[in-house]
């Protein structure tokens, strides 16, 4: 079984209680499913869970290079030239990232309001980017954007491999029986 879950902002990707923070247990009451990968506490969007250990490994292990698509709202207005380093990899403290892609997009259609809303500054524009990775270093999208001078204000994972959020709203999940 595969569970597609739209993880809300400020939810931990674990079932066990942790320091008065909301966890997956508040949303998913299915037995014996575990996250295939993680999504930061302050990030939103698609999280896959499964009861199949081999599938969990294939989806989350970076050596399988499963594509992950993120929508990042960043502070500032990067140009296509300023986003070119994504295509060759960006040097971070824990090493160079694998090549990725990044492009400016319009605000994604059907995106729900975040609670609480992001901070807005009258004199600093913000821009939406679509970023596609095949690895998953800790807080990688945020660190890559920051390295280029564009801090992330909001981060939503839209796709993992062949799975996408589609119309799932925050806190909703859908069960798919894999064959």
LUMMAR-625950 format. One line per field, with one value per residue: residue number from 1; x negated, y, z of N, C-alpha, C, O, CB in turn. Coordinates in nm, 3 decimals, m for minus. Atoms other than C-alpha are relative to their C-alpha. Glycine has a CB too. Layout:
num [NUM	...]
n.x [X	...]
n.y [Y	...]
n.z [Z	...]
ca.x [X	...]
ca.y [Y	...]
ca.z [Z	...]
c.x [X	...]
c.y [Y	...]
c.z [Z	...]
o.x [X	...]
o.y [Y	...]
o.z [Z	...]
cb.x [X	...]
cb.y [Y	...]
cb.z [Z	...]
END
This chain:
num [1	2	3	4	5	6	7	8	9	10	11	12	13	14	15	16	17	18	19	20	21	22	23	24	25	26	27	28	29	30	31	32	33	34	35	36	37	38	39	40	41	42	43	44	45	46	47	48	49	50	51	52	53	54	55	56	57	58	59	60	61	62	63	64	65	66	67	68	69	70	71	72	73	74	75	76	77	78	79	80	81	82	83	84	85	86	87	88	89	90	91	92	93	94	95	96	97	98	99	100	101	102	103	104	105	106	107	108	109	110	111	112	113	114	115	116	117	118	119	120	121	122	123	124	125	126	127	128	129	130	131	132	133	134	135	136	137	138	139	140	141	142	143	144	145	146	147	148	149	150	151	152	153	154	155	156	157	158	159	160	161	162	163	164	165	166	167	168	169	170	171	172	173	174	175	176	177	178	179]
n.x [m0.084	0.067	m0.086	0.039	m0.045	0.037	0.045	m0.013	0.108	0.023	m0.032	0.119	m0.013	0.014	m0.123	0.017	m0.009	0.128	0.002	m0.124	m0.016	m0.094	0.067	m0.083	m0.101	m0.123	m0.066	m0.002	m0.035	0.022	0.107	0.120	0.053	0.112	0.040	0.107	0.066	m0.043	m0.029	0.027	m0.109	m0.050	m0.033	m0.134	m0.019	m0.009	0.078	m0.045	0.014	m0.027	0.018	0.091	0.137	0.081	m0.047	0.044	0.141	0.012	m0.049	0.073	0.146	0.047	0.063	m0.103	m0.020	m0.141	m0.020	m0.085	m0.028	m0.037	m0.033	0.063	m0.023	0.125	0.010	0.078	m0.045	0.113	m0.011	0.038	0.146	0.035	m0.039	0.082	0.080	m0.074	0.022	0.133	0.019	0.034	0.084	m0.055	0.098	0.017	0.040	m0.068	m0.124	m0.011	m0.071	m0.145	m0.053	m0.078	m0.054	m0.101	m0.137	m0.107	m0.045	m0.069	m0.147	m0.062	0.078	m0.075	0.069	0.076	m0.036	m0.017	0.051	0.140	0.019	0.006	0.072	m0.045	0.109	0.074	m0.093	0.024	m0.011	m0.018	0.089	m0.021	0.132	m0.005	0.121	0.000	0.059	m0.077	0.079	m0.077	m0.040	0.078	m0.055	0.020	0.143	0.042	m0.053	0.072	0.137	m0.008	m0.048	m0.146	m0.055	m0.131	m0.106	m0.097	0.046	m0.103	0.039	m0.114	0.009	0.107	m0.008	m0.122	m0.110	m0.012	m0.101	m0.128	m0.093	0.004	0.015	0.083	m0.058	m0.071	0.082	m0.065	0.065	0.013	0.050	0.102	0.002]
n.y [m0.117	m0.130	m0.107	m0.134	m0.089	m0.141	m0.038	m0.143	m0.077	0.026	0.137	0.085	0.124	0.118	0.032	m0.009	m0.137	m0.072	m0.138	m0.074	m0.033	0.084	0.106	0.072	0.074	m0.081	0.002	0.131	0.102	0.131	0.074	0.051	m0.078	m0.082	m0.093	0.033	m0.130	m0.097	m0.136	m0.081	m0.051	m0.126	0.016	0.055	0.071	0.145	0.098	0.136	0.098	0.134	0.113	0.087	m0.043	m0.009	m0.117	m0.116	m0.017	m0.047	m0.138	m0.097	0.008	m0.087	0.070	0.032	m0.126	m0.032	m0.144	m0.072	m0.135	m0.094	m0.140	m0.082	m0.143	m0.057	m0.145	m0.054	0.032	0.055	0.012	0.132	0.011	0.020	0.135	0.097	0.091	0.123	0.101	0.060	0.034	m0.114	0.040	m0.020	0.040	0.145	0.045	m0.054	0.068	0.052	m0.094	m0.010	m0.105	m0.103	m0.101	m0.089	0.035	m0.075	0.070	0.122	m0.001	0.083	0.003	m0.041	m0.100	0.058	m0.052	m0.143	m0.045	m0.040	m0.144	m0.076	m0.127	m0.089	m0.040	0.116	0.090	0.143	0.072	0.145	0.083	0.144	0.061	0.146	0.065	0.147	0.041	m0.058	m0.041	m0.071	m0.138	m0.030	m0.109	m0.124	m0.035	m0.037	m0.135	m0.095	m0.013	m0.091	m0.129	m0.006	0.083	0.059	m0.043	0.110	0.113	0.102	0.109	0.027	0.132	0.094	0.104	m0.014	m0.036	m0.145	m0.048	m0.019	m0.086	0.023	m0.118	0.029	0.092	0.107	0.105	0.092	0.131	0.064	0.139	0.027	0.141]
n.z [0.000	m0.001	m0.047	0.041	m0.107	0.011	m0.133	m0.029	m0.061	m0.141	m0.042	0.004	0.078	m0.086	m0.070	m0.145	m0.052	m0.010	m0.054	0.026	0.142	0.073	0.075	0.096	m0.076	m0.007	0.129	0.065	m0.099	0.062	m0.069	0.066	0.112	m0.042	0.107	0.095	0.007	m0.099	0.043	m0.119	m0.085	0.054	0.141	0.021	0.125	0.018	m0.076	0.028	m0.107	0.051	m0.091	0.074	m0.030	0.122	0.072	m0.078	0.032	0.139	0.011	m0.082	0.012	0.108	0.112	0.099	0.072	0.026	0.022	m0.095	0.049	m0.106	0.029	m0.104	0.005	m0.051	m0.014	0.110	0.136	0.076	0.145	0.051	m0.013	m0.141	m0.037	0.073	m0.083	m0.030	0.103	m0.014	m0.141	m0.085	m0.113	m0.134	m0.102	0.000	0.133	0.118	0.034	0.135	0.085	m0.020	0.087	m0.068	0.091	m0.056	0.038	m0.066	m0.120	0.042	m0.002	m0.102	m0.123	m0.117	m0.083	m0.110	m0.131	0.024	0.131	0.004	m0.020	0.125	m0.011	0.108	0.088	0.050	0.069	m0.015	0.127	m0.009	0.081	0.004	m0.013	0.012	m0.052	m0.006	m0.128	m0.109	m0.116	m0.101	0.030	0.120	0.081	m0.076	m0.002	0.135	0.028	m0.085	0.053	0.113	m0.049	0.006	m0.107	0.023	m0.090	m0.007	0.081	0.018	0.090	0.085	0.063	m0.028	0.104	0.081	m0.089	m0.017	m0.093	0.067	m0.072	m0.144	m0.083	m0.117	m0.097	0.069	0.060	0.093	m0.001	0.131	m0.013	0.102	0.045]
ca.x [0.000	m0.113	0.034	0.014	0.036	0.042	m0.166	m0.062	m0.307	m0.455	m0.388	m0.670	m0.724	m0.698	m0.424	m0.575	m0.510	m0.779	m0.792	m0.427	m0.456	m0.192	m0.292	m0.159	0.039	0.289	0.379	0.309	0.475	0.359	0.153	m0.202	m0.271	m0.592	m0.724	m0.932	m1.162	m1.108	m0.976	m1.093	m0.869	m0.840	m0.781	m0.449	m0.322	m0.356	m0.480	m0.464	m0.407	m0.401	m0.376	m0.628	m0.989	m1.144	m0.929	m1.010	m1.380	m1.339	m1.146	m1.374	m1.729	m1.915	m2.091	m1.758	m1.743	m1.367	m1.265	m1.122	m0.954	m0.927	m0.758	m0.965	m0.852	m1.174	m1.256	m1.378	m1.347	m1.610	m1.672	m1.721	m2.097	m2.104	m1.939	m2.193	m2.409	m2.128	m2.209	m2.571	m2.531	m2.578	m2.850	m2.705	m2.887	m2.828	m2.943	m2.831	m2.473	m2.389	m2.267	m1.905	m1.673	m1.512	m1.285	m1.065	m0.692	m0.365	m0.215	m0.096	0.273	0.487	0.226	0.388	0.319	0.052	0.136	m0.032	m0.092	m0.446	m0.592	m0.550	m0.779	m0.658	m1.001	m1.120	m0.946	m0.898	m0.911	m0.792	m1.040	m0.990	m1.290	m1.349	m1.602	m1.705	m1.871	m1.751	m2.013	m1.886	m1.701	m1.862	m1.624	m1.641	m2.021	m2.063	m1.839	m2.010	m2.353	m2.238	m2.104	m1.734	m1.600	m1.297	m0.980	m0.758	m0.839	m0.588	m0.679	m0.449	m0.578	m0.784	m0.861	m0.525	m0.315	m0.176	0.036	0.312	0.614	0.516	0.561	0.337	0.402	0.573	0.441	0.521	0.445	0.319	0.282	m0.045	m0.084]
ca.y [0.000	0.355	0.653	0.997	1.258	1.636	1.722	2.054	2.322	2.251	1.877	1.635	1.334	1.079	0.904	0.916	1.224	1.494	1.806	1.912	1.919	1.786	1.455	1.222	1.038	1.326	1.264	0.903	0.625	0.339	0.061	m0.026	0.254	0.452	0.756	0.689	0.985	1.299	1.651	1.922	2.046	2.384	2.247	2.135	1.900	1.546	1.280	0.914	0.645	0.270	m0.063	m0.217	m0.195	m0.264	0.002	0.245	0.190	0.237	0.562	0.717	0.597	0.863	0.598	0.527	0.893	0.939	1.280	1.524	1.848	2.142	2.480	2.734	3.087	3.285	3.635	3.839	3.800	3.561	3.562	3.252	3.326	3.342	2.999	2.833	2.698	2.451	2.275	2.207	2.163	2.405	2.381	2.338	2.272	1.896	1.883	1.968	1.887	1.679	1.876	1.988	2.219	2.544	2.783	3.079	2.995	3.168	3.090	2.729	2.692	2.561	2.630	2.662	2.954	2.881	2.918	3.126	3.324	3.400	3.739	3.999	4.296	4.592	4.671	4.316	4.109	3.736	3.479	3.121	2.864	2.507	2.301	1.939	1.722	1.358	1.357	1.462	1.618	1.770	2.097	2.091	2.320	2.583	2.566	2.578	2.884	3.056	2.988	3.188	3.472	3.385	3.267	3.038	3.178	2.879	2.530	2.281	1.938	1.872	1.539	1.234	0.993	0.932	1.052	1.404	1.610	1.666	1.795	1.674	1.950	1.986	1.701	1.483	1.148	0.895	0.522	0.354	m0.024	m0.094	m0.411]
ca.z [0.000	m0.071	0.109	m0.053	0.223	0.195	0.500	0.650	0.763	1.107	1.122	1.207	0.977	1.255	1.448	1.797	2.013	2.019	2.239	2.197	1.816	1.579	1.418	1.147	1.417	1.423	1.058	0.959	1.156	0.933	1.096	0.996	0.746	0.761	0.572	0.261	0.310	0.510	0.471	0.709	0.990	0.819	0.468	0.321	0.057	m0.067	0.170	0.073	0.333	0.281	0.459	0.214	0.338	m0.004	m0.168	0.113	0.041	m0.337	m0.287	m0.027	m0.100	m0.305	m0.517	m0.689	m0.802	m0.773	m0.906	m0.651	m0.760	m0.522	m0.542	m0.353	m0.281	m0.242	m0.132	m0.427	m0.802	m0.944	m1.318	m1.535	m1.537	m1.157	m1.143	m1.376	m1.088	m1.014	m1.342	m1.248	m0.872	m0.584	m0.321	0.028	0.357	0.319	m0.044	m0.393	m0.489	m0.792	m1.093	m1.058	m1.244	m1.135	m1.320	m1.235	m1.237	m1.153	m0.814	m0.845	m0.928	m0.645	m0.378	m0.037	0.197	0.454	0.820	0.949	0.628	0.514	0.599	0.329	0.275	0.072	m0.073	m0.146	m0.414	m0.388	m0.667	m0.713	m0.841	m0.955	m0.848	m0.948	m0.760	m0.762	m0.421	m0.079	0.142	0.465	0.390	0.045	m0.146	0.128	0.144	m0.235	m0.266	0.028	m0.127	m0.430	m0.213	m0.231	0.106	0.092	0.244	0.168	0.039	m0.101	m0.240	m0.535	m0.675	m0.588	m0.874	m1.047	m0.753	m0.713	m0.478	m0.734	m0.542	m0.193	0.062	0.371	0.614	0.351	0.233	m0.035	m0.024	m0.341	m0.359	m0.539	m0.739]
c.x [m0.089	0.103	m0.059	0.060	m0.047	m0.033	0.016	m0.129	m0.004	0.059	m0.128	0.030	m0.032	0.132	m0.012	0.004	m0.138	0.024	0.121	0.016	0.099	m0.079	0.099	0.116	0.133	0.085	0.023	0.019	m0.016	m0.113	m0.117	m0.042	m0.106	m0.039	m0.112	m0.070	0.060	0.034	m0.012	0.127	0.062	0.020	0.135	m0.002	m0.011	m0.101	0.058	m0.025	0.035	m0.016	m0.098	m0.144	m0.087	0.040	m0.045	m0.147	m0.019	0.042	m0.090	m0.152	m0.048	m0.061	0.101	0.044	0.145	0.016	0.096	0.015	0.052	0.043	m0.055	0.033	m0.122	0.011	m0.091	0.055	m0.116	0.031	m0.038	m0.150	m0.041	0.036	m0.084	m0.085	0.074	m0.036	m0.137	m0.027	m0.048	m0.081	0.067	m0.104	m0.025	m0.030	0.083	0.127	m0.009	0.071	0.152	0.052	0.082	0.046	0.104	0.136	0.096	0.036	0.081	0.152	0.051	m0.077	0.082	m0.073	m0.076	0.043	m0.112	m0.056	m0.148	m0.009	m0.007	m0.070	0.037	m0.109	m0.079	0.099	m0.026	0.034	0.021	m0.096	0.052	m0.138	0.015	m0.135	0.010	m0.070	0.080	m0.084	0.089	0.020	m0.067	0.054	m0.023	m0.146	m0.050	0.046	m0.074	m0.141	m0.004	0.056	0.151	0.062	0.143	0.097	0.102	m0.049	0.106	m0.053	0.126	0.000	m0.117	0.018	0.125	0.122	0.005	0.114	0.141	0.089	0.002	m0.022	m0.085	0.075	0.077	m0.097	0.085	m0.080	0.003	m0.052	m0.098	m0.002	m0.143]
c.y [0.124	0.103	0.132	0.094	0.141	0.049	0.150	0.060	m0.032	m0.131	m0.081	m0.129	m0.121	m0.021	0.016	0.146	0.064	0.144	0.084	0.045	m0.097	m0.101	m0.066	m0.073	0.075	m0.014	m0.140	m0.109	m0.142	m0.072	m0.032	0.072	0.095	0.093	m0.057	0.132	0.094	0.132	0.084	0.048	0.125	m0.002	m0.070	m0.092	m0.150	m0.076	m0.136	m0.087	m0.136	m0.103	m0.102	0.051	0.015	0.123	0.127	0.031	0.056	0.146	0.100	m0.003	0.082	m0.074	m0.038	0.124	0.027	0.151	0.056	0.143	0.084	0.133	0.081	0.147	0.063	0.151	0.051	m0.046	m0.054	m0.005	m0.142	m0.020	m0.027	m0.140	m0.108	m0.091	m0.127	m0.110	m0.068	m0.049	0.122	m0.052	0.039	m0.050	m0.151	m0.055	0.062	m0.082	m0.058	0.105	m0.012	0.102	0.097	0.101	0.083	m0.044	0.100	m0.075	m0.122	0.009	m0.093	m0.009	0.059	0.111	m0.069	0.066	m0.035	0.040	0.036	0.150	0.067	0.132	0.085	0.030	m0.116	m0.093	m0.145	m0.068	m0.148	m0.069	m0.143	m0.064	m0.151	m0.058	m0.151	m0.051	0.068	0.030	0.079	0.147	0.052	0.117	0.133	0.043	0.040	0.142	0.106	0.024	0.096	0.138	0.018	m0.089	m0.047	0.048	m0.112	m0.111	m0.109	m0.108	m0.042	m0.142	m0.079	m0.113	0.024	0.041	0.152	0.034	0.001	0.089	m0.023	0.131	m0.035	m0.088	m0.115	m0.105	m0.088	m0.128	m0.057	m0.141	m0.024	m0.148	m0.044]
c.z [0.000	0.045	m0.048	0.103	m0.029	0.140	0.020	0.056	0.149	0.050	m0.015	m0.075	0.084	0.072	0.151	0.045	0.012	0.045	m0.039	m0.145	m0.063	m0.084	m0.097	0.068	0.006	m0.126	m0.056	0.105	m0.056	0.072	m0.092	m0.127	0.055	m0.115	m0.086	m0.029	0.103	m0.069	0.126	0.068	m0.061	m0.151	m0.010	m0.121	0.008	0.085	m0.034	0.123	m0.060	0.111	m0.059	0.017	m0.123	m0.082	0.071	m0.033	m0.141	m0.015	0.072	m0.016	m0.120	m0.119	m0.108	m0.079	m0.040	m0.008	0.106	m0.052	0.116	m0.059	0.116	m0.024	0.066	0.009	m0.110	m0.133	m0.083	m0.150	m0.041	0.012	0.143	0.048	m0.068	0.090	0.042	m0.098	0.008	0.143	0.076	0.118	0.132	0.099	0.000	m0.140	m0.110	m0.027	m0.140	m0.086	0.021	m0.102	0.083	m0.105	0.074	m0.053	0.063	0.127	m0.043	0.017	0.109	0.130	0.115	0.075	0.113	0.131	0.098	m0.137	0.007	0.025	m0.137	0.027	m0.121	m0.101	m0.060	m0.069	0.041	m0.132	0.029	m0.095	0.000	m0.006	m0.003	0.039	m0.017	0.125	0.111	0.122	0.097	m0.038	m0.129	m0.081	0.071	m0.004	m0.138	m0.034	0.082	m0.052	m0.118	0.040	m0.005	0.108	m0.032	0.107	0.023	m0.094	0.000	m0.094	m0.077	m0.057	0.057	m0.101	m0.084	0.082	0.017	0.096	m0.061	0.085	0.151	0.074	0.123	0.101	m0.063	m0.051	m0.088	0.000	m0.141	0.026	m0.112	m0.033	m0.016]
o.x [m0.194	0.218	m0.175	0.182	m0.163	0.056	m0.039	m0.218	0.100	0.124	m0.194	0.140	m0.122	0.215	0.087	m0.039	m0.237	0.074	0.106	0.084	0.110	m0.179	0.217	0.220	0.239	0.204	0.125	m0.068	0.042	m0.213	m0.100	m0.098	m0.096	m0.023	m0.206	m0.040	0.146	m0.003	0.049	0.232	0.184	0.031	0.181	m0.099	0.010	m0.221	0.179	m0.129	0.110	m0.079	m0.116	m0.180	m0.166	m0.047	m0.085	m0.184	m0.097	m0.016	m0.100	m0.218	m0.004	m0.062	0.063	0.123	0.173	m0.031	0.199	m0.083	0.143	m0.007	m0.018	0.008	m0.148	0.090	m0.203	0.158	m0.175	0.145	m0.091	m0.195	m0.134	m0.016	m0.070	m0.104	0.011	m0.045	m0.157	m0.125	m0.116	m0.045	0.097	m0.203	m0.135	m0.012	0.179	0.126	m0.090	0.145	0.206	m0.025	0.142	m0.030	0.168	0.151	0.058	0.002	0.170	0.202	0.000	m0.042	0.140	m0.195	m0.030	0.069	m0.134	m0.141	m0.201	0.089	m0.061	m0.046	0.030	m0.080	m0.171	0.191	m0.130	0.111	m0.034	m0.111	0.111	m0.214	0.097	m0.239	0.119	m0.091	0.175	m0.060	0.191	m0.076	m0.101	m0.022	m0.065	m0.176	m0.134	m0.031	m0.108	m0.191	m0.107	0.072	0.200	0.094	0.222	0.069	0.157	m0.097	0.149	m0.096	0.228	0.106	m0.219	0.123	0.141	0.234	m0.099	0.200	0.239	0.049	0.092	m0.114	m0.099	0.190	0.117	m0.212	0.208	m0.202	0.107	m0.151	m0.060	0.028	m0.168]
o.y [0.127	0.102	0.163	0.096	0.163	0.085	0.230	m0.012	m0.045	m0.136	m0.075	m0.184	m0.199	0.069	0.040	0.235	m0.004	0.226	0.196	0.145	m0.212	m0.066	m0.030	m0.097	0.013	0.016	m0.166	m0.130	m0.237	m0.010	m0.054	0.009	0.146	0.057	m0.119	0.200	0.057	0.155	0.052	0.062	0.142	0.104	m0.134	m0.097	m0.210	m0.052	m0.156	m0.076	m0.145	m0.077	m0.211	0.154	0.109	0.193	0.224	0.147	0.149	0.220	0.216	0.097	0.059	m0.020	m0.066	0.112	0.058	0.224	m0.003	0.209	0.045	0.175	0.059	0.201	0.042	0.216	0.002	m0.114	0.020	m0.025	m0.219	m0.129	m0.104	m0.186	m0.226	m0.207	m0.228	m0.227	m0.174	m0.119	0.208	m0.154	0.155	m0.111	m0.195	m0.174	0.135	m0.204	m0.014	0.188	m0.120	0.156	0.059	0.143	0.036	m0.073	0.178	m0.192	m0.109	0.057	m0.204	m0.088	0.166	0.122	m0.170	0.186	m0.153	m0.031	0.063	0.223	0.011	0.197	0.039	0.046	m0.094	m0.144	m0.179	m0.015	m0.202	m0.028	m0.188	m0.040	m0.208	m0.020	m0.206	m0.171	0.141	m0.024	0.135	0.220	0.169	0.206	0.230	0.161	0.130	0.222	0.212	0.136	0.159	0.226	0.131	m0.205	0.025	0.040	m0.127	m0.084	m0.158	m0.077	m0.076	m0.198	m0.023	m0.177	0.132	0.033	0.218	m0.049	m0.030	0.200	0.027	0.207	m0.153	m0.061	m0.208	m0.074	m0.090	m0.125	m0.058	m0.158	m0.026	m0.234	m0.159]
o.z [0.064	0.000	m0.018	0.122	m0.062	0.217	m0.056	0.102	0.213	0.155	m0.118	m0.064	0.052	0.081	0.219	m0.028	0.036	m0.032	m0.088	m0.170	m0.022	m0.146	m0.100	0.007	0.016	m0.124	m0.120	0.189	m0.003	0.109	m0.212	m0.217	0.167	m0.231	m0.036	m0.127	0.182	m0.184	0.228	0.006	m0.058	m0.214	0.084	m0.196	0.114	0.082	m0.029	0.188	m0.157	0.214	m0.004	m0.039	m0.132	m0.134	0.007	m0.051	m0.162	m0.094	0.029	0.014	m0.233	m0.230	m0.222	m0.173	m0.155	0.080	0.138	m0.083	0.187	m0.164	0.232	m0.131	0.184	m0.059	m0.127	m0.140	m0.162	m0.191	0.040	0.046	0.168	0.150	m0.037	0.054	0.073	m0.059	m0.051	0.168	0.020	0.178	0.157	0.059	0.033	m0.165	m0.086	m0.017	m0.221	m0.032	0.042	m0.181	0.184	m0.191	0.168	m0.171	0.150	0.143	m0.127	0.118	0.126	0.218	0.100	0.064	0.167	0.136	0.125	m0.193	0.115	0.008	m0.232	0.129	m0.235	m0.220	m0.139	m0.005	0.097	m0.213	0.125	m0.210	0.097	m0.099	0.070	m0.015	m0.037	0.141	0.082	0.230	0.057	m0.061	m0.139	m0.117	0.008	m0.023	m0.150	m0.086	0.030	m0.047	m0.144	m0.045	m0.001	0.081	m0.091	0.227	0.131	m0.204	0.105	m0.205	m0.017	m0.083	0.098	m0.105	m0.140	0.033	0.024	0.126	0.007	0.120	0.219	0.042	0.155	0.136	0.007	m0.083	m0.079	m0.009	m0.207	0.098	m0.229	0.051	m0.053]
cb.x [0.096	m0.060	0.015	0.047	m0.052	0.115	m0.147	0.115	0.019	0.055	0.118	m0.049	m0.092	m0.118	0.042	m0.134	0.071	m0.074	m0.125	0.006	m0.137	0.094	m0.060	m0.085	m0.050	m0.036	m0.079	m0.130	0.144	m0.033	0.056	0.020	0.115	m0.120	m0.044	0.056	0.014	m0.108	0.143	m0.085	m0.052	m0.095	m0.111	0.104	m0.095	m0.020	0.004	m0.072	0.092	m0.093	0.136	0.039	m0.064	0.016	0.154	0.017	m0.075	0.084	0.140	0.033	m0.045	m0.100	m0.071	0.121	m0.086	0.092	0.056	m0.061	0.103	m0.117	0.157	m0.154	0.135	m0.117	m0.054	m0.145	0.062	m0.033	m0.090	0.045	m0.067	0.069	0.145	m0.091	m0.045	0.151	0.015	m0.106	m0.100	0.129	m0.140	0.137	0.047	0.124	0.010	m0.096	0.120	0.077	m0.034	0.036	0.087	m0.084	0.061	m0.029	0.035	0.125	0.085	m0.053	0.056	0.019	m0.135	0.026	0.102	m0.153	0.137	m0.068	0.081	m0.065	m0.129	0.142	m0.155	0.051	m0.093	m0.078	m0.014	0.085	m0.126	0.147	m0.147	0.090	m0.071	0.039	m0.022	m0.068	m0.153	0.111	m0.125	m0.071	m0.037	m0.006	0.152	0.046	m0.082	0.056	0.151	m0.005	m0.055	0.086	m0.062	0.051	0.000	m0.009	0.070	0.145	m0.135	0.132	m0.063	0.004	m0.014	0.003	0.002	0.029	m0.014	0.023	m0.036	0.070	0.137	m0.110	0.139	m0.044	0.089	0.084	m0.070	0.011	0.070	m0.096	0.118	m0.140	0.077]
cb.y [0.000	0.036	m0.002	0.035	m0.048	0.086	m0.042	0.023	0.153	0.112	m0.062	m0.032	0.004	0.018	m0.140	m0.065	0.001	m0.003	0.070	0.119	m0.004	0.087	m0.107	m0.099	m0.029	0.148	0.079	m0.024	0.020	0.015	m0.128	m0.142	0.080	m0.087	0.133	m0.069	0.060	0.022	0.013	0.119	0.031	0.111	m0.080	0.113	0.048	m0.034	0.029	m0.059	0.034	m0.033	m0.068	m0.007	m0.097	m0.127	m0.003	m0.027	m0.133	m0.088	0.009	m0.022	m0.147	0.096	m0.126	m0.063	0.002	m0.061	0.025	m0.002	m0.003	0.020	0.022	m0.021	0.043	m0.040	0.040	m0.040	0.124	m0.141	0.105	m0.017	0.128	0.104	m0.022	0.073	0.073	0.027	0.063	0.099	m0.116	0.076	0.065	m0.075	0.043	m0.067	m0.150	m0.002	0.096	m0.137	m0.025	0.043	m0.060	0.071	m0.065	0.149	m0.146	0.017	0.094	m0.119	m0.041	m0.136	0.077	m0.120	0.103	0.016	m0.057	0.082	0.121	m0.037	0.030	0.024	m0.021	0.129	0.090	m0.074	0.015	m0.060	0.021	m0.040	0.006	m0.045	0.047	m0.044	0.037	m0.058	0.038	m0.091	0.085	m0.010	0.093	m0.120	m0.021	m0.019	m0.118	m0.101	0.006	m0.052	m0.138	m0.061	0.108	m0.041	0.079	m0.155	0.124	0.048	m0.054	0.063	m0.122	0.099	0.013	m0.053	m0.145	m0.129	m0.069	0.069	0.139	m0.136	m0.020	m0.102	0.055	0.131	0.075	0.055	m0.084	0.061	m0.097	0.081	m0.105	0.046	m0.019]
cb.z [0.122	m0.142	0.156	m0.147	0.138	m0.067	0.022	0.098	m0.024	0.080	m0.086	0.143	m0.124	0.102	m0.032	0.042	0.136	m0.136	m0.048	0.089	m0.075	m0.090	0.097	m0.078	0.141	0.023	m0.097	m0.082	0.050	m0.152	0.059	m0.032	m0.075	0.044	0.060	m0.134	m0.142	0.109	m0.069	m0.038	0.141	0.036	m0.076	m0.018	m0.096	m0.145	0.157	m0.124	0.123	m0.119	0.029	m0.151	0.094	m0.085	m0.014	0.153	0.014	m0.094	0.056	0.143	m0.015	0.054	0.051	0.069	m0.123	0.110	m0.143	0.146	m0.118	0.098	m0.018	0.001	0.073	m0.091	0.142	0.014	m0.069	0.051	m0.073	m0.147	m0.050	0.086	m0.034	m0.095	0.123	m0.004	m0.135	m0.041	0.015	0.048	m0.010	0.018	0.137	0.056	m0.009	m0.125	0.011	m0.002	m0.148	0.148	m0.115	0.111	m0.127	m0.036	0.044	m0.094	0.092	0.079	m0.137	m0.052	m0.017	0.092	0.058	m0.022	0.049	0.111	m0.049	m0.136	0.083	m0.060	0.009	0.058	0.074	0.115	m0.153	0.118	m0.088	m0.031	0.052	m0.121	0.131	m0.144	0.150	m0.125	0.009	0.038	m0.043	0.136	0.119	m0.087	m0.027	0.147	0.052	m0.104	0.030	0.145	m0.043	m0.110	m0.079	m0.139	0.132	m0.002	m0.056	m0.040	0.054	m0.057	0.079	m0.113	m0.153	0.151	0.063	m0.071	0.139	m0.136	0.046	m0.029	m0.054	0.036	0.042	0.068	0.092	m0.115	0.109	m0.144	0.100	m0.098	m0.004	0.049	m0.133]
END
